Amino acid sequence: MALSSKSNQNLMNVIKKVHSVVENRDLEKQRQSQDNLGAIWGKQKEINIEPIQIQEMYAEWLSVNRAHMKKYVILYCHGGGYMTGSSLYARTLTTKLASTTSMDVLCFDYRLAPEHPYPAALEDAIQAWDYLMLLGYGAHNVIVAGDSAGGNLALSLVHRLKAEGRLLPRGLVLMSPWTDLCEIGKSHETRASLDPVLDAAYIKMATNSYADGEDLENPLISPLYGDFTGFPRTYIQVGDNEILLNDSTMLHKAMLKANVPVELDIYKGMWHVFQMSPFKTAYEAMEKNAEFIFEICR
């Protein structure tokens, strides 16, 4: 869709209205609103959802209720600025992933800021990873995926595994990843009037909630500043109209420099994590995620 398209502008206006209903200064109310949205937009008859506990952490398995591939699994990190979001909210994406790939998806409710700032979410991601290893999956049989702050968490998880000398996942799938809490990307300014979902105030609140007093160039907080040597194959999707556009383009450049096999798709006229929305371009993007996953699992 072209940026100047009237229909695209109308669609962005709708998304802005939906987001304004979900967004709330009261974090608990915002969390509840997101869960309500996930319950509505994430409903798919063909998907089975199995709630589990990983020690004290809620998680859920999503799988298609038909014959499907069991060898590989997708570990999903939900978004929400590290302040909000849940497995329920993430069903807007995880149900589509399970359906398009016919693979099991594990999504987990990591602890949220500001009640639980860095490194709580990363510790919980490690716990989810270890759970898969204990089930008998090899690292090479796991694809780690995430959107927004979940994309940050997916990258931070791999940085952490690498630092500990552990085996890395087979691949990474990232949708509008938040990679740089230092906000050096020009798109924070050039896309400020276009982005219907994110704004500077929200980014600042999320940063302060999650990493107040921390070194924002720590690769486990801002993965962009890490060493990507040896990282697995990666696929990135981002909207051209979002203030985090450069978080993806800079990540792409950094990975290429480290000789990581990485692909980037920039969707014209699209916004932050547009894949959540129930419309054609979103479904097409999720199909492309599935195609990438199929390719690396051959």
Residue pairs with C-beta under 8 A, 6 or more apart in sequence:
1 7
1 8
1 11
1 268
1 269
1 270
1 281
2 8
2 268
2 269
3 240
3 241
3 268
3 269
5 269
8 269
11 279
12 194
12 196
12 241
12 269
12 271
13 196
15 196
15 197
15 271
15 274
15 277
16 196
16 197
18 37
19 196
19 197
21 33
22 30
22 33
22 34
22 37
23 30
23 33
23 202
24 30
24 33
27 83
27 84
30 84
31 84
31 85
31 86
31 112
34 80
34 84
34 85
34 86
34 88
34 89
35 86
35 88
35 89
37 89
37 92
38 86
38 88
38 89
38 90
38 91
38 92
39 88
39 91
41 91
41 92
41 276
41 277
41 278
42 88
42 89
42 90
42 91
42 92
42 93
42 94
42 95
43 91
43 95
44 95
44 96
44 99
46 64
46 65
46 66
46 99
47 62
47 63
47 64
47 65
47 95
47 98
47 99
48 61
48 62
48 63
48 64
48 65
49 60
49 61
49 62
49 91
50 60
50 61
50 62
50 63
51 58
51 59
51 60
52 58
52 59
52 60
52 61
53 59
54 108
54 127
54 128
54 131
55 127
57 108
57 109
57 110
57 111
57 124
57 127
57 128
58 87
58 108
58 109
59 87
59 106
59 107
59 108
59 109
59 128
59 131
60 87
60 106
60 107
61 104
61 105
61 106
62 91
62 94
62 95
62 97
62 98
62 104
62 105
62 106
62 107
63 98
63 104
63 105
64 98
64 99
64 102
66 102
68 102
68 103
68 104
69 101
69 102
69 103
69 297
70 104
71 141
71 297
72 103
72 141
72 142
72 143
72 170
72 293
72 297
73 103
73 104
73 105
73 106
73 132
73 137
73 141
73 142
73 143
74 97
74 98
74 101
74 103
74 104
74 105
74 106
74 142
74 143
74 144
74 145
74 173
74 293
75 106
75 128
75 129
75 132
75 142
75 143
75 144
75 145
75 169
76 90
76 93
76 94
76 97
76 105
76 106
76 107
76 108
76 145
76 146
76 150
77 107
77 108
77 110
77 125
77 144
77 145
77 146
77 147
77 150
77 151
77 153
77 154
77 157
78 85
78 86
78 87
78 89
78 90
78 93
78 107
78 109
78 146
78 147
78 150
79 85
79 90
79 146
79 147
79 148
79 149
79 150
79 151
79 176
79 178
79 273
80 86
80 89
80 112
80 148
80 149
80 150
81 148
81 149
81 178
81 202
81 203
81 205
81 206
81 209
81 210
82 112
82 113
82 118
82 121
82 149
82 152
82 153
82 206
82 209
82 210
83 112
83 113
83 114
83 205
83 206
83 209
83 210
84 112
85 112
85 149
85 150
86 109
87 94
87 107
87 108
87 109
90 107
90 147
90 150
92 276
92 277
93 147
93 175
93 273
93 275
93 276
93 286
94 105
94 107
96 275
96 282
96 283
96 286
97 103
97 105
97 145
97 286
97 289
97 290
98 104
98 105
100 286
100 287
100 289
100 290
101 289
101 290
101 293
101 294
103 143
103 293
106 128
106 131
106 132
108 124
108 125
108 127
108 128
110 120
110 121
110 124
110 125
110 128
110 153
111 120
111 121
111 124
112 121
113 120
113 121
113 206
113 209
113 210
114 208
114 209
114 210
114 212
117 209
117 210
117 211
117 212
117 214
118 210
118 211
118 214
118 220
118 221
119 220
121 153
121 210
122 153
122 156
122 157
122 160
122 220
125 153
125 154
125 156
125 157
125 160
126 157
126 160
129 142
129 157
129 161
132 142
133 139
138 167
139 161
139 166
139 167
139 168
139 169
139 170
140 167
140 169
140 170
141 170
142 169
142 170
143 169
143 170
143 171
143 172
143 173
143 293
143 296
143 297
144 154
144 157
144 158
144 169
144 171
144 172
144 173
145 154
145 172
145 173
145 174
145 175
145 289
146 152
146 153
146 154
146 173
146 174
146 175
146 177
147 174
147 175
147 176
147 177
147 273
147 275
147 276
148 175
148 176
148 177
148 178
148 244
148 272
148 273
149 178
149 206
149 210
150 177
151 174
151 175
151 176
151 177
151 178
151 179
152 177
152 178
152 179
152 222
152 223
154 172
154 174
154 177
155 172
155 174
155 177
155 179
155 223
155 226
155 251
156 219
156 220
156 221
156 223
158 168
158 169
158 172
158 231
158 232
159 219
159 220
159 223
159 226
160 220
161 167
161 168
161 169
162 168
162 230
162 231
168 230
168 231
168 232
169 232
170 232
170 233
170 296
170 297
171 232
171 233
171 234
171 235
171 292
171 293
171 296
172 231
172 232
172 233
172 234
172 235
173 234
173 235
173 289
173 292
173 293
174 234
174 235
174 236
174 237
174 248
174 251
175 236
175 237
175 238
175 273
175 275
175 285
175 289
176 237
176 238
176 239
176 242
176 244
176 247
176 248
176 272
176 273
177 223
177 236
177 238
177 244
177 247
177 248
177 251
178 244
178 247
179 222
179 223
179 224
179 247
179 248
179 250
179 251
180 222
180 224
180 225
180 246
180 247
180 250
181 207
181 210
181 211
181 216
181 221
181 222
182 216
182 217
182 222
183 203
184 246
184 250
185 243
185 244
185 245
185 246
185 247
185 249
185 250
186 246
187 242
187 243
187 244
187 245
187 246
187 247
188 200
188 203
188 243
188 246
191 241
191 242
191 243
191 245
192 199
192 200
192 243
194 241
194 242
195 241
195 242
195 243
195 271
195 272
196 241
196 271
197 242
197 271
197 272
197 273
198 242
198 243
198 244
198 272
199 243
200 243
203 243
207 216
210 221
211 221
214 221
215 221
216 222
217 225
218 225
219 225
219 226
219 227
220 226
223 251
224 247
224 250
224 251
224 254
227 258
228 254
228 255
228 257
228 258
228 260
229 258
229 259
229 260
231 255
231 258
231 260
232 260
233 260
233 261
233 262
233 296
234 255
234 260
234 261
234 262
234 263
235 262
235 263
235 265
235 288
235 289
235 292
236 248
236 251
236 252
236 262
236 263
236 264
236 265
237 248
237 264
237 265
237 267
237 275
237 285
237 288
237 289
238 244
238 245
238 247
238 248
238 249
238 264
238 265
238 266
238 267
239 245
239 266
239 267
239 269
239 270
239 271
239 272
239 274
240 266
240 267
240 268
240 269
240 270
241 269
241 270
241 271
242 270
242 271
242 272
243 272
244 272
245 266
248 264
248 266
249 264
249 266
252 262
252 264
255 262
256 262
263 292
265 285
265 288
267 274
267 281
267 285
270 281
274 281
274 282
274 285
275 282
275 285
275 286
275 289
276 282
